[in-house]
Amino acid sequence: MKLTLLATLLLAGLPMTALAIEPGPSSPQQKQTEGWLQLQVSGERASANRQKASPAERDQAMQRWLDSYKHPIPEYYDQKQGGSTPGGGSSN
């Protein structure tokens, strides 16, 4: 009986812990990032010039997307395998 009552009180108190978290950005950088994302969503600063893709560009984009499914996703990535960086060093 005591265990059931204790579990009920504990579960009833869980939503109150979420109220302790203050909403909003936690740093100036996060505030600025959220501002930029809000501009993107609202379209407030969108260009007046519509950017349209030509039919050829749309076909190429679709083909790239379809070609991406030709490569199997490996179960594990080999950490030793890799290329080199532009500076000539190895990525290993």
C-alpha positions as a LaTeX table, in Angstrom:
\begin{tabular}{lrrr}
\hline
Residue & $x$ (\AA) & $y$ (\AA) & $z$ (\AA) \\
\hline
Met1 & 0.00 & 0.00 & 0.00 \\
Lys2 & 2.79 & 2.41 & 0.93 \\
Leu3 & 4.66 & 1.58 & $-2.28$ \\
Thr4 & 1.60 & 2.28 & $-4.42$ \\
Leu5 & 0.99 & 5.60 & $-2.67$ \\
Leu6 & 4.64 & 6.60 & $-3.01$ \\
Ala7 & 4.70 & 5.68 & $-6.71$ \\
Thr8 & 1.49 & 7.66 & $-7.31$ \\
Leu9 & 2.88 & 10.75 & $-5.58$ \\
Leu10 & 6.12 & 10.47 & $-7.50$ \\
Leu11 & 4.33 & 10.19 & $-10.84$ \\
Ala12 & 1.98 & 13.04 & $-9.95$ \\
Gly13 & 4.96 & 15.28 & $-9.19$ \\
Leu14 & 6.81 & 14.64 & $-12.45$ \\
Pro15 & 4.99 & 17.30 & $-14.49$ \\
Met16 & 6.02 & 19.91 & $-11.93$ \\
Thr17 & 9.69 & 19.34 & $-12.73$ \\
Ala18 & 9.13 & 20.56 & $-16.29$ \\
Leu19 & 7.88 & 23.90 & $-14.94$ \\
Ala20 & 11.30 & 24.58 & $-13.43$ \\
Ile21 & 12.88 & 24.94 & $-16.90$ \\
Glu22 & 12.74 & 28.52 & $-18.13$ \\
Pro23 & 11.51 & 28.86 & $-21.70$ \\
Gly24 & 13.49 & 30.79 & $-24.24$ \\
Pro25 & 17.11 & 31.04 & $-25.32$ \\
Ser26 & 19.77 & 30.20 & $-22.78$ \\
Ser27 & 22.51 & 32.31 & $-24.38$ \\
Pro28 & 22.87 & 35.33 & $-26.71$ \\
Gln29 & 24.10 & 33.00 & $-29.47$ \\
Gln30 & 21.03 & 30.81 & $-29.16$ \\
Lys31 & 18.80 & 33.89 & $-29.21$ \\
Gln32 & 20.44 & 35.10 & $-32.42$ \\
Thr33 & 20.15 & 31.65 & $-34.01$ \\
Glu34 & 16.48 & 31.42 & $-33.10$ \\
Gly35 & 15.96 & 34.88 & $-34.59$ \\
Trp36 & 17.50 & 33.81 & $-37.92$ \\
Leu37 & 15.44 & 30.62 & $-37.95$ \\
Gln38 & 12.29 & 32.63 & $-37.28$ \\
Leu39 & 13.09 & 34.90 & $-40.24$ \\
Gln40 & 13.52 & 31.84 & $-42.42$ \\
Val41 & 10.21 & 30.36 & $-41.34$ \\
Ser42 & 8.23 & 33.58 & $-41.69$ \\
Gly43 & 9.68 & 34.49 & $-45.09$ \\
Glu44 & 9.80 & 38.10 & $-43.89$ \\
Arg45 & 13.19 & 38.75 & $-45.47$ \\
Ala46 & 12.71 & 36.58 & $-48.55$ \\
Ser47 & 13.97 & 37.86 & $-51.87$ \\
Ala48 & 11.46 & 39.50 & $-54.17$ \\
Asn49 & 13.07 & 37.63 & $-57.08$ \\
Arg50 & 11.71 & 34.10 & $-57.25$ \\
Gln51 & 14.43 & 31.53 & $-57.83$ \\
Lys52 & 13.17 & 28.86 & $-60.16$ \\
Ala53 & 14.99 & 25.76 & $-61.27$ \\
Ser54 & 14.95 & 24.89 & $-64.93$ \\
Pro55 & 13.51 & 21.54 & $-66.00$ \\
Ala56 & 17.06 & 20.29 & $-66.65$ \\
Glu57 & 18.16 & 21.31 & $-63.14$ \\
Arg58 & 15.14 & 19.59 & $-61.60$ \\
Asp59 & 15.90 & 16.42 & $-63.58$ \\
Gln60 & 19.54 & 16.46 & $-62.43$ \\
Ala61 & 18.51 & 16.95 & $-58.80$ \\
Met62 & 16.02 & 14.11 & $-59.03$ \\
Gln63 & 18.63 & 11.85 & $-60.64$ \\
Arg64 & 21.16 & 12.63 & $-57.87$ \\
Trp65 & 18.52 & 11.77 & $-55.28$ \\
Leu66 & 17.64 & 8.50 & $-57.02$ \\
Asp67 & 21.34 & 7.60 & $-57.44$ \\
Ser68 & 21.89 & 8.03 & $-53.70$ \\
Tyr69 & 19.84 & 4.86 & $-53.15$ \\
Lys70 & 22.28 & 2.77 & $-55.21$ \\
His71 & 24.89 & 2.78 & $-52.43$ \\
Pro72 & 24.22 & 0.39 & $-49.54$ \\
Ile73 & 24.47 & 1.75 & $-46.02$ \\
Pro74 & 27.21 & $-0.19$ & $-44.24$ \\
Glu75 & 26.40 & $-1.74$ & $-40.90$ \\
Tyr76 & 29.59 & $-0.21$ & $-39.49$ \\
Tyr77 & 31.84 & 2.55 & $-40.81$ \\
Asp78 & 35.54 & 1.70 & $-41.03$ \\
Gln79 & 37.37 & 4.23 & $-38.86$ \\
Lys80 & 40.71 & 3.54 & $-40.59$ \\
Gln81 & 39.38 & 4.25 & $-44.08$ \\
Gly82 & 39.38 & 7.84 & $-45.25$ \\
Gly83 & 40.82 & 10.39 & $-47.56$ \\
Ser84 & 43.12 & 13.32 & $-47.07$ \\
Thr85 & 42.44 & 16.91 & $-46.17$ \\
Pro86 & 43.23 & 19.81 & $-48.53$ \\
Gly87 & 46.32 & 20.59 & $-46.43$ \\
Gly88 & 47.80 & 17.25 & $-47.42$ \\
Gly89 & 47.42 & 15.63 & $-44.04$ \\
Ser90 & 45.63 & 12.37 & $-43.47$ \\
Ser91 & 42.17 & 12.29 & $-41.90$ \\
Asn92 & 43.21 & 9.35 & $-39.69$ \\
\hline
\end{tabular}
